[in-house]
């Protein structure tokens, strides 16, 4: 098989503003590709409709540019695989769903609304539901018959039938990984609309369609990779290489959130902090520069090496916020 051109992606979700944790992962993803002369795609992952906030997509692009991260294809810029906004790619997901249906790999599910809602977003570590017991597998002859059992205009979701097998892959940072999803998660939801898609299906379809060869993201999404590998397999698509890096967390060890103070990039910008100070801090967390160094993203391209990245998670403290002028 011919080697594909090196392509990575920045894929923020406009459900909230970019913060220091997002920015560190996005910087690493950008550096990994730019340091090897590859192409970067910007894609807005806006399928989590109830949580999408006005203007956050535009703000995300502004934040990325302020940090010095650029891209070769994306919203506004265009490119050969447009559109680059998931809400505009429903037809592509519909076609993928039809392929899975033709193989009898998905079935309608009438389980709880919350369970279905959760399928729209990436399931981060610590937020996973208990293993699905297969309640609706083989329960309804058709989607229409499943829909007829639900009140108040609710619609069934689509679940993917997980086979009993151990999946394996080698992560670019975490090493060899193995899991049997039939034991740990069970059949998982891929869509909450008869013709739509949730996170797992959409990212698989988009990464394959856009020729993405490397996905670098936070290690809270490590377990999602097994679900995505099953979908790549079912759709007969070539998966990318995966690299999962340690998170930036608050003092309580949890993913950054409002409870940890305001760590939004937009807030740091508005406070008048130079971008070089922020990028320098992120680069220090990546093991690329000494503490207190101020640097641009472009300056880091020749310094980048994944081997410098510490294996422990970064903790954002009051000292960090004071350094950035937001404490």
HUUR-V41544 format. One record per residue. PHI is phi in degrees with one decimal (* if undefined). OMEGA is omega as a letter, one per 20 degrees, with the letter a starting at -180 (none if undefined). Layout:
phi=PHI omega=OMEGA
phi=PHI omega=OMEGA
This chain:
phi=* omega=a
phi=-65.9 omega=r
phi=-74.3 omega=a
phi=-78.9 omega=r
phi=-60.0 omega=a
phi=-70.5 omega=a
phi=-139.3 omega=r
phi=-121.7 omega=a
phi=-142.4 omega=r
phi=-106.0 omega=a
phi=-133.6 omega=r
phi=-71.0 omega=r
phi=-110.3 omega=a
phi=-80.1 omega=r
phi=-91.8 omega=r
phi=179.4 omega=a
phi=-72.0 omega=r
phi=-63.7 omega=r
phi=-122.1 omega=a
phi=-59.5 omega=r
phi=-67.4 omega=r
phi=-55.9 omega=a
phi=-62.1 omega=r
phi=-63.7 omega=r
phi=-64.9 omega=a
phi=-66.5 omega=r
phi=-62.1 omega=r
phi=-63.0 omega=r
phi=-61.8 omega=a
phi=-67.0 omega=a
phi=-65.2 omega=a
phi=-58.8 omega=a
phi=-82.3 omega=a
phi=-63.7 omega=a
phi=-67.5 omega=r
phi=-114.1 omega=r
phi=74.7 omega=a
phi=-90.2 omega=a
phi=-104.5 omega=a
phi=-115.8 omega=r
phi=-110.5 omega=r
phi=-102.8 omega=r
phi=-131.1 omega=r
phi=-92.9 omega=a
phi=-96.0 omega=a
phi=-112.8 omega=a
phi=-79.4 omega=a
phi=-81.2 omega=a
phi=-50.8 omega=a
phi=-62.8 omega=a
phi=-103.9 omega=a
phi=-65.0 omega=a
phi=-107.9 omega=a
phi=-57.4 omega=r
phi=71.2 omega=a
phi=-70.9 omega=r
phi=-65.1 omega=r
phi=-62.2 omega=a
phi=-63.5 omega=r
phi=-61.2 omega=r
phi=-63.9 omega=r
phi=-64.0 omega=r
phi=-62.7 omega=a
phi=-63.8 omega=r
phi=-64.0 omega=r
phi=-62.6 omega=r
phi=-75.4 omega=r
phi=92.5 omega=r
phi=-92.6 omega=r
phi=-119.3 omega=r
phi=-150.4 omega=a
phi=-94.1 omega=r
phi=-142.7 omega=r
phi=160.6 omega=r
phi=-54.7 omega=a
phi=74.0 omega=a
phi=-76.5 omega=a
phi=82.6 omega=a
phi=148.6 omega=a
phi=-69.9 omega=a
phi=-116.0 omega=a
phi=-69.1 omega=j
phi=-79.0 omega=a
phi=-108.2 omega=r
phi=-118.0 omega=a
phi=-61.2 omega=a
phi=-60.9 omega=r
phi=-97.6 omega=a
phi=-115.0 omega=a
phi=-58.8 omega=a
phi=-61.0 omega=r
phi=-64.0 omega=r
phi=-68.5 omega=r
phi=-59.5 omega=a
phi=-64.6 omega=r
phi=-66.4 omega=r
phi=-60.8 omega=r
phi=-63.8 omega=r
phi=-65.7 omega=r
phi=-67.2 omega=r
phi=-64.2 omega=a
phi=-65.5 omega=r
phi=-99.4 omega=a
phi=55.7 omega=a
phi=-101.6 omega=r
phi=-131.3 omega=r
phi=-148.2 omega=r
phi=-73.7 omega=a
phi=-131.5 omega=a
phi=-109.5 omega=a
phi=-70.6 omega=a
phi=-53.6 omega=r
phi=-58.0 omega=a
phi=-61.9 omega=r
phi=-61.8 omega=r
phi=-70.5 omega=r
phi=-59.3 omega=a
phi=-62.0 omega=a
phi=-69.7 omega=a
phi=-72.0 omega=a
phi=-103.3 omega=r
phi=-66.1 omega=a
phi=-81.5 omega=a
phi=-74.3 omega=r
phi=-55.7 omega=a
phi=87.5 omega=a
phi=-116.8 omega=a
phi=-70.3 omega=r
phi=-81.4 omega=r
phi=-60.9 omega=r
phi=-55.8 omega=r
phi=-74.4 omega=a
phi=-80.4 omega=r
phi=81.0 omega=a
phi=-52.9 omega=a
phi=-98.3 omega=a
phi=-67.0 omega=a
phi=74.4 omega=a
phi=-81.9 omega=a
phi=-121.2 omega=r
phi=-66.0 omega=a
phi=-151.7 omega=r
phi=-63.0 omega=a
phi=-61.1 omega=a
phi=-69.8 omega=r
phi=-67.3 omega=a
phi=-62.8 omega=a
phi=-66.9 omega=a
phi=-88.8 omega=a
phi=-100.4 omega=r
phi=-89.3 omega=r
phi=58.1 omega=r
phi=73.7 omega=r
phi=-65.1 omega=r
phi=-118.9 omega=r
phi=-65.6 omega=r
phi=-98.8 omega=r
phi=-107.2 omega=r
phi=-112.6 omega=r
phi=-93.1 omega=a
phi=-78.9 omega=a
phi=-86.7 omega=r
phi=-76.9 omega=r
phi=-83.8 omega=r
phi=-159.0 omega=r
phi=-92.1 omega=r
phi=-92.5 omega=r
phi=-134.8 omega=r
phi=-157.0 omega=r
phi=-107.5 omega=r
phi=-78.4 omega=a
phi=-65.9 omega=r
phi=-122.9 omega=a
phi=-89.3 omega=r
phi=82.6 omega=a
phi=-66.4 omega=r
phi=-128.5 omega=r
phi=-147.1 omega=r
phi=-161.2 omega=r
phi=-106.0 omega=a
phi=-64.0 omega=r
phi=-64.7 omega=r
phi=-96.4 omega=a
phi=-96.6 omega=a
phi=-132.1 omega=a
phi=73.6 omega=r
phi=-59.6 omega=a
phi=-114.1 omega=a
phi=-81.2 omega=r
phi=-117.0 omega=r
phi=-161.3 omega=r
phi=-112.6 omega=a
phi=-137.2 omega=a
phi=-56.4 omega=a
phi=-126.5 omega=a
phi=-108.0 omega=r
phi=-155.5 omega=r
phi=-101.1 omega=a
phi=-54.6 omega=a
phi=-60.0 omega=a
phi=-69.1 omega=a
phi=-62.7 omega=a
phi=-68.9 omega=r
phi=-64.4 omega=a
phi=-61.4 omega=a
phi=-69.5 omega=a
phi=-63.4 omega=r
phi=-68.9 omega=a
phi=-64.7 omega=a
phi=-93.8 omega=r
phi=68.5 omega=a
phi=-71.7 omega=a
phi=-105.2 omega=r
phi=-142.1 omega=r
phi=-116.0 omega=r
phi=-111.1 omega=a
phi=-154.9 omega=a
phi=-67.4 omega=a
phi=-73.7 omega=r
phi=-70.6 omega=r
phi=-103.8 omega=a
phi=-57.9 omega=a
phi=-69.4 omega=r
phi=-62.8 omega=a
phi=-60.3 omega=a
phi=-63.8 omega=r
phi=-63.7 omega=a
phi=-67.3 omega=r
phi=-63.7 omega=r
phi=-62.8 omega=r
phi=-70.0 omega=r
phi=-57.6 omega=a
phi=-63.7 omega=a
phi=-65.8 omega=a
phi=-90.7 omega=r
phi=58.8 omega=r
phi=-115.0 omega=r
phi=-85.2 omega=r
phi=-75.7 omega=r
phi=-80.6 omega=r
phi=-78.7 omega=a
phi=-112.9 omega=r
phi=-134.8 omega=a
phi=-115.1 omega=a
phi=-111.1 omega=a
phi=-60.0 omega=a
phi=-76.7 omega=r
phi=-97.7 omega=a
phi=-129.1 omega=r
phi=-83.7 omega=a
phi=-58.8 omega=r
phi=-86.7 omega=r
phi=82.7 omega=a
phi=-98.9 omega=r
phi=-54.0 omega=a
phi=-57.2 omega=r
phi=-153.9 omega=a
phi=-57.6 omega=a
phi=-64.1 omega=a
phi=-96.4 omega=a
phi=94.6 omega=a
phi=-85.9 omega=r
phi=-113.4 omega=r
phi=-65.8 omega=r
phi=-63.0 omega=r
phi=-62.5 omega=r
phi=-67.7 omega=r
phi=-64.8 omega=r
phi=-59.6 omega=a
phi=-65.1 omega=r
phi=-75.7 omega=r
phi=88.0 omega=r
phi=-69.6 omega=r
phi=-64.5 omega=r
phi=-60.6 omega=r
phi=-62.2 omega=r
phi=-71.1 omega=r
phi=-67.2 omega=a
phi=-62.8 omega=r
phi=-61.8 omega=r
phi=-64.3 omega=r
phi=-61.4 omega=r
phi=-66.2 omega=r
phi=-63.3 omega=r
phi=-62.9 omega=r
phi=-88.0 omega=a
phi=79.2 omega=a
phi=-97.1 omega=a
phi=-141.5 omega=r
phi=-73.5 omega=r
phi=-59.0 omega=r
phi=89.0 omega=r
phi=-71.6 omega=r
phi=-109.5 omega=a
phi=-154.8 omega=r
phi=-93.6 omega=r
phi=-61.3 omega=a
phi=-63.8 omega=r
phi=-62.3 omega=a
phi=-86.6 omega=a
phi=-57.1 omega=a
phi=-78.6 omega=a
phi=-93.5 omega=a
phi=-66.4 omega=r
phi=-153.0 omega=a
phi=-66.0 omega=a
phi=-65.7 omega=r
phi=-79.4 omega=a
phi=-69.9 omega=r
phi=-64.8 omega=a
phi=-85.6 omega=r
phi=-90.2 omega=r
phi=-75.0 omega=r
phi=-88.4 omega=r
phi=-110.4 omega=r
phi=-85.8 omega=a
phi=-115.6 omega=r
phi=-59.5 omega=r
phi=-61.6 omega=r
phi=-63.2 omega=a
phi=-66.1 omega=r
phi=-66.1 omega=r
phi=-60.0 omega=a
phi=-88.2 omega=r
phi=78.6 omega=a
phi=-121.5 omega=a
phi=-89.5 omega=none
